Amino acid sequence: MAKQPGSLSLPKLLPNIFTTIGLCSGLTGIRFALEKEWENAVLCILVAACFDMIDGLSARLLKAFSRFGAELDSLADTISFGVAPSIITYLYIREPIKLVEEDFLLEWYWMPILLFAACNAFRLARFNVMHLGESETKSTKSYFTGVPAPAAAGLLLMPLGFDFILARFGQDSFLSNYPTCIVAWVALVSVLMISRLPTFSFRNVRFNVARNKAMLVLLAVCLGVAVFMKEKWIFLFSLGTLYFFSIPYSCWTHRKDSD
């Protein structure tokens, strides 16, 4: 059957399909937060991040780039990694505040939450402008300017992950009872998003493994999967911690590469 003029083949549409799935996952995270299913809410944002990575990878492999896909990706990222994590975090700290009848604090705690969502939109807009018609160099391939939106969403939700770890071992919630710690963290992550700090672009990192070390890498992957299946929040919190401390290292390597 001949392809109709102006029609798209399914492979060319796949990146947009993955983007839409990620968008739906981010929105579903809000629903779970409204129902106080916090772990499912956070997992929805992580699923959205996975599909954000897959849609970019599939677009490069299939050479399915389009203006529509780029705009859809930015709008989906704003919702999944800006609006949804902000609402989840706000609803999480809202409960203990209302229990102690300090509702007046909610207006103040909303400000850094609003800041995060706004900085997310600013960061994505800057990313689009910087890459509009710009050929990629080694620097732009290896580094982002500021913390990317999916990584920032993961960092934002780390306090919730820490609380999940405490609950796993039968400990009382700490961070939800001290919301000031969370909003300070939210403000820090917001600033990192719109900063000019170079951060690693892991999607373009190439790892070369010696043949005699390949088995060790496979064993490490098996161990990582086993830990994730048993203690997913410890595993994910550890990844977030490693990423956070990789930021100073990325600044050092970027300066070294520029010399």
N, C-alpha and C positions, 0 to 999 in steps of 0.2 A: 504493500500500500504506500502510495506516494505521500510524503510529508506535506501537510498543508502549509501554504505561505504564512510566515509569521508564527508558526507553531514551535514548541520547544520539545526536544526529546526528554525522556525521563531522566537520563544521566545528567543533563544540563540543569534539571530542576532539583536534583537531589540536595545541593547545598542549601537552597531555600527551604526545602522540607525539613532538614536538620535544624535550621535556624528557627523555624516555626515550632518544632517540638521543644526546643530549648526555651522559647518564649512561653509556651504553655506550662512547662515545668516550673518556671519562675513564678508565674501567676498562681499555680497550684500551691506553691510554698506559702503564699499569703493566706490561702484558704486554710491550710493546716495550722498556721499561726492563730487565726481567728478561732479555731477549734482547740487551741492550746496543745496541739500535737507538735511540740517543739522539734523533736528529733526528725520527724518526717519533713517539717518545714525546711530545716537546714539541708537535709539530703536532697530536697528538690532543687535548691540553689546549686548544689554540687553537680547534680545531673545536668542542669542547664549549662554549667561550665564545661562539662564533658562534651555536650553537643555543640557548644561554641567552638571548641577545638576541632571537632569532627567536621563542622561545616567549612571552616577555613581550609582544612586539609583536603577535603573532597573537592573544593573549588579549585585548588591548585593542581590536584591530580587529573581532574576532568577538564581543566581549562574552562571552567564554567563561570567566568567573571561577568558581572553585569552591574549596571548602575543601580537597578532595582535591588539586587542582592546586597550591595554595599549599604544602601539606605535601610533596608530591612534589618540587616545585621546590627547597625548602630542603634536603631530604635528598640530592637529586642534586647540588646545589651543594657540600654538605659533602664528598661523595666526589670530584667532578670537580675542585674548586678548593681542597680542603683535604687530603684523604688522598692522592690521586694525585700532585699536584705534590711533596708532601713525600717520598713514597717514591721518585719519580724523582730528586729532588735528592740524597737520601741514598745511593741506589745509585750515582749518578754520582761522588760524592766517596769512596765506599767502595773503589773499585778501586785508585786510587793509594796509599791508606793501607795496604791489604793487601799491596801490592807491596813496600813498605819495612818490612813487618813491625812496624807500629805499631798492632796491633789494639786495644790498650787505649784508643786515642784515639777509637775508634768509639763507645764508651759516652758520651763527652763530646759528640761531634758529634751524637749522636742527640737530645740535650736540646733544642737550638733547633729541630730538625725537629719534634719533638713539640710544642713551643711553638706553632709555626705552625699545625699541624692543630687544636690546642685553641683558639687565637685565632680561627681561621676559624669554628669551631662557635659560639664566644661571639658573634662579630660577627653571624652569621646569626640567632641566637636574639634578640639585641638588636633587629635589624632587624624581625623578626616582631612583637615586643612593641610597638615604637614605632609600627608601622603597623596594629596591631590595632584596628579600629573607628575609626581616626583619619582625619578628612577632610584631603585634601591642601591645603597652602598653597603660595604661591609659593616659599617657602624649601625645603619638602620636595620640591617638584617639581624644583628647580634644583640641589639639593645633597644628597649623601649625608653621613652622619655616619661618618667614617673611610673608609678605602679599601675599596671593595666587593670581594667575594670573587673574581670573575673577574679584576679588575684586579690584585689582590694575587697571584693565581697567575701572571699574566704577569710581574709584577715579580720574583717569586721565581725564575722560570726565565731571567731575563735573563743571569746569569752563564754559563749553558749556551749561550745564544745567542752570547755574546761568544767563547766557545771555538770555536763553529762557524765564526765569522768568521775567527778565527786559522787554523783548519784549512783554510778556503777559500783562504787565501793562503800555504799551506805553512808556517805558523809552528807551533812547538811549543805544546802546551796550557799555559796559565798557571794558570788558576783551579783546575783539577782537581788540580794539584800543590801548591796553596796553599789547602787546604780551609777554613782559618781565615777567609779573606776571605769565602767563601761563607756560612759559618754566622753571621758577623757581619751580613751582608746579610739573611739569613733572620730574624734577631732584629729588625732594623730594620723589615722589612716586617710582621712579626707585630705590633709595637707600633703601626704606622700603621693596621692593620686595626681594632684595638679603641680607637683614639684618638677624641677628640671633634672632630678636625679636619674642617671642611667640605670636601668634595671634589666636583668637578663631576659632575652627573648628565647625561651626554651623551645619554642616550636621550630626555631631555625638552628638549634644546637646539633652538631654532628659528633657522635661518639664513635671512636674507633677502638674496637676491642681485639686484642691479640687472640689468635686461635686457641692458644693454651690457657686463656683466661675465660673463654666463652662459657665453660661449664660452671665456673664460679658465679658468673653473672646470672645464669639460669637458676642456680641454687638460691642466690640472693632474691630473685624475683619470687621464687616459691615461698621463701621465708616471709617476704613482705606481704604476699597474698594471705598466707596463714595468719599473720598478725592482724591483718585487716579484717579477716573473717571472724576472728576471736574478739579483738578489741579495736573496733573500727574507729572509735573516737580518739583513743590514744594514738593510733596510727595517723589519723588526719591532723590531730593537733600537733604531732611531731613534724609533719610535713609543713604545716603553717609556720611553725617556729623556725625550721630550717630556711624557709623562704624569706622570712623577716630578717634573719641574720645574714642572708646572702646579699642584701641590699648594700651594706657597706663594702662588701667584697666586689660587687659589680661596679661600684664607683671607682674602686682601686684599679680593677682590670681595665676599665674604660679609659682612665687617665693614662695607664701604662700603654694601651694600644694607640692612644693619640700622640704619644711622644715619638 
